[in-house]
Amino acid sequence: MAKNLKSILILAIGLGLAYWFVSRLDWHSVGVYLLNAKIWPLVLAAVLVNLTMLARSLRWQAFLAPIKPVGLGNLFAATSIGFGALFVIGRAGSEIIRPTVLSLRERLQPSATIATILIERIYDSSTVGLLFSLNLIFFELPADRAQAWEGLGGTRTVGLSLTFGLLFGLAVLVMLRLKAELIIRWVERVTNRLPKKLTLPLLNFVRHLAEGLSVLLNLRKLLVTIFYTACVWVLVSVATWLALFAFGVNFSPSQIIFTLGFGLIGSIVPTPGGSAGAFHAAAAKAFEFLGLESNLAASIAIVYHLIAFGPPFLLGLYYLVREDISFGQVREMIASEGETSELKKQKAGISS
């Protein structure tokens, strides 16, 4: 019942934002903007978005390395299917499908792949959030748009607050890795009386999360994952600039970072259609803050959404038709995780 209410609430939020987005537009003007947009920058932007799938797969491979070596082909297929699903069922469903596909292809424990997906989200959110917050410290909005930030103390105050918050969060993650054994023993004590079918996947998740976070303490691995993260967001930034250029808008790198920050906020809302409604509203509002006319901002937001989520959907669809994954396989994989973990504990007890 609670799950159904949550789904209804998420759908209502998405529909509400979509209605707010479309109800204030002059669709004749939007149509004119769309018809006059250049095609080649949009095609190139779509190619760059698909290249981010390769960069994400290489980074995921680095995150999984402390747990198990994984083939790049399987990682690329799982990443493509996951991001393709994002366009249809939203981020929450996508981040279940992607690790599930990889777990079935590589016979990995679901807790391992889900833990590394969480680390990936931390990297991406921290990267965009840190760039956005640092950018705000020195960012100058048009005078008529800056008033909206005065109630928050201005862009510099917001930027400094976000920067300190993100740095604190990163420090907490480092401490989690350093104190992993203590945390795992504490979780074992707290969950000792609960059914093992529930506690073993949770303990595995905490262990794999700690193993994945080991990249934060290994300089070479840290630099590798930072490099792949930089590749992802450089490609996304250039694709964003190309989408704007197609409509005759030439934003600076600072303005692109500002729009990416708003886009991240919109994409967090887990509505179907690649956060449809929320993404459009956030992206359009960012463009308006930077001085674009509302119908032009909406036109770019629509195309930008299709470029950001459409190409991965087509790539994921290609890989999806090659897969034969059933819910029974998923249940079997989750059940085997608990059995495997218990067997490992028994072996460890015998050997000791």
C-alpha positions in Angstrom: 0.0 0.0 0.0 2.8 2.4 1.0 4.6 1.6 -2.2 1.6 2.3 -4.3 1.1 5.7 -2.6 4.7 6.6 -3.2 4.4 5.7 -6.9 1.2 7.8 -7.2 2.9 10.7 -5.4 5.9 10.6 -7.7 3.6 10.4 -10.8 1.5 13.3 -9.5 4.7 15.5 -9.0 5.9 14.7 -12.5 2.5 15.5 -14.0 2.2 18.6 -12.0 5.6 19.9 -13.1 4.9 18.9 -16.7 1.6 20.8 -16.6 3.3 23.9 -15.1 5.9 23.7 -17.8 3.5 23.4 -20.8 0.7 25.7 -19.5 2.8 28.9 -19.6 4.2 28.5 -23.1 3.2 30.0 -26.5 3.4 26.8 -28.5 3.5 28.7 -31.8 6.8 30.4 -30.7 8.1 27.1 -29.4 7.4 25.5 -32.8 9.2 28.3 -34.7 12.3 27.9 -32.4 12.3 24.2 -32.9 11.9 24.4 -36.7 14.8 26.9 -36.9 17.2 24.9 -34.8 20.4 23.7 -36.6 20.5 19.9 -36.9 24.2 19.1 -37.0 25.0 20.3 -33.5 22.2 18.2 -32.1 23.4 15.1 -33.9 27.0 15.7 -32.7 25.6 16.3 -29.1 23.7 12.9 -29.3 27.0 11.1 -30.3 28.8 12.7 -27.4 26.1 11.6 -25.0 26.5 8.0 -26.1 30.2 8.3 -25.6 29.5 9.0 -21.9 28.3 5.4 -21.7 31.8 4.2 -22.5 33.4 6.6 -19.9 30.8 5.5 -17.3 31.5 1.8 -18.1 35.3 2.3 -17.7 34.7 4.1 -14.4 32.3 1.3 -13.2 35.0 -1.2 -14.0 37.5 0.7 -11.8 34.9 0.8 -8.9 34.3 -3.0 -9.2 38.0 -3.9 -9.5 38.6 -4.4 -5.7 35.6 -6.7 -5.7 35.9 -8.6 -8.9 37.4 -8.0 -12.4 34.5 -7.4 -14.8 34.6 -7.4 -18.7 34.1 -4.0 -20.3 31.5 -5.4 -22.8 29.2 -6.5 -20.1 29.6 -3.3 -18.3 28.8 -1.3 -21.4 25.7 -3.4 -22.1 24.4 -3.0 -18.5 25.1 0.7 -18.5 23.3 1.2 -21.8 20.3 -0.8 -20.7 20.2 1.0 -17.4 20.3 4.5 -18.9 17.9 3.5 -21.6 15.4 2.4 -18.9 15.8 5.8 -17.2 14.0 7.3 -20.2 11.0 5.0 -19.7 10.7 4.3 -16.0 12.7 7.0 -14.3 16.0 7.0 -12.3 14.8 4.8 -9.4 13.9 1.9 -11.7 17.0 2.4 -13.9 19.4 2.1 -10.9 17.8 -1.3 -10.1 17.9 -2.6 -13.7 21.5 -1.7 -14.4 23.2 -3.6 -11.5 20.7 -6.5 -12.0 21.7 -6.9 -15.6 25.4 -6.9 -14.7 24.9 -9.3 -11.8 23.2 -11.8 -14.1 25.9 -11.4 -16.9 28.8 -11.7 -14.5 27.3 -13.7 -11.6 28.1 -10.9 -9.2 26.2 -10.5 -6.0 23.6 -7.7 -6.4 24.8 -6.0 -3.3 28.2 -5.5 -5.0 26.8 -3.9 -8.1 24.3 -1.8 -6.2 27.0 -0.5 -3.8 29.2 0.6 -6.7 26.2 2.3 -8.4 25.8 4.3 -5.2 29.5 5.2 -5.3 29.0 6.3 -8.9 26.1 8.5 -7.9 28.2 10.0 -5.2 31.0 10.8 -7.7 28.6 12.4 -10.2 26.5 14.3 -7.7 29.7 15.5 -5.9 31.3 16.6 -9.1 28.4 18.6 -10.5 27.5 19.9 -7.0 31.1 21.0 -6.3 31.5 22.7 -9.7 28.1 24.3 -9.3 28.8 25.6 -5.8 32.3 26.9 -6.6 30.9 28.5 -9.8 28.2 30.3 -7.8 30.9 31.9 -5.6 32.1 33.9 -8.6 29.0 33.8 -10.7 27.2 37.0 -11.9 23.6 36.6 -12.8 21.8 39.3 -14.9 20.7 42.1 -12.5 17.0 41.4 -13.0 17.5 37.7 -12.2 19.7 38.1 -9.2 16.8 39.2 -7.0 15.6 35.6 -6.8 18.7 34.6 -4.9 18.7 37.5 -2.4 16.4 35.7 0.1 19.1 33.0 0.3 21.9 35.5 0.8 23.0 35.8 -2.8 24.8 33.3 -5.1 28.1 33.6 -3.2 26.5 32.6 0.1 24.7 29.7 -1.5 27.9 28.7 -3.3 30.0 28.7 -0.1 27.3 26.8 1.9 27.1 24.1 -0.7 30.9 23.8 -1.0 31.4 23.3 2.7 28.5 20.8 2.8 29.9 18.8 0.0 33.4 18.8 1.4 32.0 17.6 4.8 30.1 14.8 3.0 33.3 13.6 1.2 35.1 13.6 4.6 32.3 11.4 6.0 32.9 8.9 3.1 36.6 8.7 3.8 35.8 8.0 7.5 33.4 5.3 6.4 36.2 3.6 4.5 38.7 4.0 7.4 36.3 2.7 10.0 34.6 0.1 7.8 35.3 -2.9 10.0 33.9 -1.2 13.1 30.8 -0.2 11.2 30.3 -3.7 9.8 30.6 -5.2 13.3 28.1 -2.6 14.6 25.6 -3.5 11.9 26.1 -7.2 12.7 25.3 -6.6 16.4 22.2 -4.4 15.6 20.8 -6.9 13.1 21.8 -10.1 14.9 18.2 -11.0 15.8 16.7 -10.3 12.4 16.2 -13.0 9.7 19.4 -13.8 7.9 17.7 -13.4 4.5 17.3 -9.7 5.4 20.6 -9.1 7.2 23.1 -10.8 4.9 22.3 -8.7 1.8 22.5 -5.6 4.0 25.9 -6.6 5.5 27.2 -7.5 2.0 26.1 -4.1 0.8 28.0 -2.4 3.5 31.1 -4.5 2.9 31.0 -3.9 -0.9 30.4 -0.2 -0.3 33.5 0.0 1.9 35.5 -2.0 -0.7 34.4 0.3 -3.5 35.3 3.4 -1.4 38.8 2.1 -1.2 39.5 4.1 -4.4 39.4 7.2 -2.1 42.5 5.9 -0.3 44.5 4.7 -3.3 46.0 7.6 -5.2 46.3 5.8 -8.5 42.8 4.4 -8.5 41.4 7.8 -7.3 43.1 9.6 -10.2 41.7 7.0 -12.6 38.1 7.3 -11.4 38.4 11.1 -11.3 39.7 11.1 -14.9 36.7 9.0 -16.1 34.3 11.3 -14.2 35.9 14.3 -15.8 35.5 12.6 -19.2 31.8 12.1 -18.5 31.1 15.6 -17.5 33.2 17.2 -20.2 31.3 15.3 -22.8 28.0 16.3 -21.1 29.1 19.9 -21.0 30.1 20.0 -24.7 26.8 18.3 -25.6 24.9 20.9 -23.6 26.8 23.7 -25.3 26.0 22.2 -28.8 22.3 21.9 -27.9 22.3 25.6 -27.0 24.4 26.5 -30.1 21.8 24.8 -32.3 19.4 27.5 -31.2 21.9 30.4 -31.7 22.8 30.6 -28.0 26.5 30.8 -27.1 26.9 30.2 -23.3 30.2 30.5 -21.5 31.7 27.5 -19.5 30.5 29.1 -16.3 26.9 29.4 -17.7 27.0 25.8 -18.8 28.0 24.7 -15.3 25.1 26.7 -13.9 22.7 24.9 -16.2 24.1 21.5 -15.3 23.6 22.2 -11.6 19.9 22.9 -12.3 19.6 19.9 -14.6 21.0 17.6 -11.8 18.3 18.9 -9.4 15.6 18.2 -11.9 16.9 14.7 -12.8 16.8 13.6 -9.1 13.0 13.6 -9.1 12.3 9.9 -10.0 9.5 10.4 -12.5 9.2 8.3 -15.7 10.4 9.6 -19.0 13.9 10.6 -17.7 12.5 12.8 -15.0 10.1 14.4 -17.5 8.5 17.5 -16.2 11.0 18.0 -13.4 14.0 18.0 -15.8 12.2 20.3 -18.2 11.2 22.7 -15.5 14.6 22.9 -13.9 16.5 23.2 -17.2 14.1 25.9 -18.5 14.4 27.8 -15.2 18.2 27.8 -15.5 18.0 29.2 -19.0 15.6 31.9 -17.9 17.9 32.8 -15.0 20.6 33.4 -17.6 18.4 35.8 -19.6 16.7 33.6 -22.2 13.1 34.3 -23.2 10.8 31.7 -21.7 9.6 30.1 -24.9 13.2 29.8 -26.2 14.3 28.4 -22.9 11.5 25.8 -23.1 12.4 24.9 -26.7 16.0 24.2 -25.7 14.9 22.3 -22.6 12.7 20.0 -24.7 15.5 19.2 -27.2 18.1 19.0 -24.4 16.0 16.4 -22.6 15.7 14.3 -25.8 19.5 14.5 -26.3 20.3 13.7 -22.7 18.1 10.7 -22.5 17.1 9.7 -26.0 20.4 8.3 -27.4 21.1 6.1 -24.4 17.5 4.8 -24.7 18.2 3.7 -28.3 21.5 2.2 -27.4 19.9 0.4 -24.4 17.1 -0.9 -26.6 19.7 -2.5 -28.9 21.3 -4.4 -26.0 17.9 -5.2 -24.4 16.7 -7.2 -27.4 19.9 -9.4 -27.0 19.1 -10.1 -23.3 16.8 -12.8 -21.9 16.3 -11.8 -18.3 13.4 -13.0 -16.2 12.1 -12.0 -12.8 12.8 -15.6 -11.7 16.5 -15.1 -12.5 16.6 -11.9 -10.4 14.9 -13.7 -7.4 17.4 -16.6 -7.8 20.3 -14.2 -7.8 19.1 -12.4 -4.7 18.4 -15.7 -2.9 21.8 -17.1 -3.8 23.5 -14.1 -2.3 22.3 -15.0 1.1 23.3 -18.6 0.7 26.7 -17.7 -0.6 27.4 -15.3 2.2 26.3 -17.9 4.8 28.6 -20.5 3.2 31.5 -18.1 3.3 31.0 -17.5 7.0 30.8 -21.2 7.7 34.0 -21.8 5.8 35.7 -19.0 7.6 34.6 -20.6 10.9 36.0 -24.0 9.9 39.3 -22.6 8.8 39.8 -20.6 12.0 
